[in-house]
Amino acid sequence: MARADNTDKNSTDDFHCVIGTGGHIDHGKTVLVKVLTGVDTDRLSEEKKRGISIDLGFAPLVLPSGAKASIVDLPGHEKFLKNMLAGATGIDLLLLVVAADDGIMPQTVEHLQIAELLEINKAVVAMSKIDTVDYRRQTEVKSDIYELLKTTRFRGAPIVATSAIQKLGLKELLVELDKASTALPDKSTELPWRLPIDRVFTIKGAGTVVTGTLWSGEINHSAAAEILPGDKAVRIRGLQVHNRSTDKVQSGRRVAVNLAGVTKSEIARGDMLAEAGYYHSTQRVDATVKLLASAGKELKTGAKVRFYHGTKETLATIRLFDSRLLKAGAADFARINLGKPIIAYYRDHFIIRFPNSPRIIGGGTIIDSCAQTTTRRDIKKTIAELEILALGNSQEIITLIMKRNKSAPLTMRELSKSAELADAEVSRTIDKLLDEKLLKVFSYKDLNYYLLQDDFKRAHKEVLEYLAAWHRQNPLLAGVDKDRLSVDVFPGLTAKKAGLLLIVIKSSGKISISRDHISLAEFSLKDNQKVLAGLDKIRAFLAKRPYSPPKIKEMDSYLEVSGKESRSLVNTMRANGEIIIIGDYVFLATAIAAAQERLVSYLKQNKDITVSDWRQLLNTSRKYALPLLEYFDKQGVTVRDGNVRLLKNEYS
């Protein structure tokens, strides 16, 4: 798929929709597509030999208004349901073909059910083969079709009598397809792009090519991309829409993508080509599941099903939340555990059938692609959250996502990814929450972070109460270790998120953060004369022997105080940066700074230094000199070369 001379950067701007054929086998879908487009979509030799469609077929169609459409010709035989479902993904408009001689047949009904479960927007019916029956039969079949559509979302869809052989009704059919296409809702390009892959092949001189219907967003020639699952980074070499090269393609279009950095054997139908770094794979989702009235039997919780999402098929286990049994025609929330990872997203549709049956039994909508671990005790809470996700507005959904994140400050992109909503929609929701003073915002390293005001107030209160209790129990310590406080007060947050939250709390002026320690802003060791006296004693003691200090565990005997008091005093000085522990020895920070200055000065005048030279320079013994040199090695001041140390370049 090399870049061609007919590149047209706007070649997809007048594109309207993807039309999918549906209907029973041998009702003339492929013949009708050939007459409308001039393309025989049966490309496989076995299809031509057997005279039936086995796999997906594709053809471009120009509508009377001049608008372009893509036709996906779906197999009608029940044995090829898997292929049919892979092609049904991304369809905007159903072209349901019903033969006038056979009338409504099992796959007519099933394909209509699939279109409803996938919430395909519009339908046009072609009553085919009218040349084989009389007018009375045509009227009878047309009446049956009206009755079939009456209880569906396609009630009132136009029915056009056609004959591909005699070319009857074709103009009228195109007009109805054109009308239906112009009534379709606009495609949003706000979400990051993703493309469920339905074909993979190679072209000599071009390499690996994948095709599919772009589900969301806008893909361009320079986009960073990956194959999911597997997070395989790939590079886009070219884009084509029906053999016309283009630099960008918007959602809803059929597109062929020429890829670099991947071979055909590394990709399969069911994989997803997507914007790098945004989507994720999952093997557990929460969803609404609807069982068709025609399912034939009930769905028990724990039942195994075949699960179809996009172009992917996998086995799955369905566990109902509200009941142990789902009756035909009913719906319920369910946890779905998948045998293979899928790239699911909020409000994606899926189809299910029993493993050993060729018939579909229902489908549903994914509500949460990051389903949380749920115990029986949590079911009511989970159902309440799913109701918000399924029926709530964006403000309710964003609020829920923030509560789920346990007071973690989140960026807008993090909120978008967690809520699985477009950045623009999240931005509008954030503005509304800020206007209503329900949200707190702060900036850190050029990024805005958001958290609910109630969550901030609660976290702020918990930190103040924790520090007050800490100071009461540890009056000799300057503060609590930052990591310890984070684990104790924010056990559900990462160290990074806890650190961000503490920065926000610090802005209130109620706490103080010094190095890795935190205290109440009003707390001061200056009010504790006993502590001040102990600190002065340590300073004086260490100043007398700067390069031959005691170990931590020896401090109590040297200072003639209890071990607990000694440790408290040492920890206080360490928190304040007054001392540095090297090899369990307690050095004054000023002594270390002076030692580094002497070491650098010596090495600038001399090529290297031995442990013996260093020991003499500090007037100390080897047991102190060696740990000090190793410390400066770790600090990047020196580098060891055999038995000597050399000065690092940046210090020379």
Secondary structure, 3 states (H helix, E strand, C coil): CCCCCCCCCCCCCCEEEEEEEECCCCCCHHHHHHHHHCCCCCCCHHHHHHCCCCCCEEEEEECCCCCEEEEEECCCCHHHHHHHHHHHCCCCEEEEEEECCCCCCHHHHHHHHHHHHCCCCEEEEEEECHHHCCHHHHHHHHHHHHHHHHCCCCCCCCEEECECCCCECHHHHHHHHHHHHHCCCCCCCCCCCEEECCEEEEECCCEEEEEEECCECEEECCCEEEEECCCEEEEEEEEEECCEEECEEECCCEEEEEEECCCHHHCCCCCEEEECCCCCCEEEEEEEEEECCCCCCCEECCEEEEEEECCEEEEEEEEECCCCEECCCCEEEEEEEEEEEECCCCCCEEEEECCCCCCEEEEEEEEECCCCCCCHHHHHHHHHHHHHHHHCCHHHHHHHHHHHCCCCCECHHHHHHHHCCCHHHHHHHHHHHHHCCCEEEEEECCEEEEEEHHHHHHHHHHHHHHHHHHHHHCCCCCCEEHHHHHHHHCCCCCHHHHHHHHHHHHCCCCEEEECCEEEECCCCHHHCHHHHHHHHHHHHHHHHCCCCCCEHHHHHHHHCCCHHHHHHHHHHHHHCCCEEEECCEEEEHHHHHHHHHHHHHHHHHCCCEEHHHHHHHHCCCHHHHHHHHHHHHHCCCEEEECCEEEECHHHC
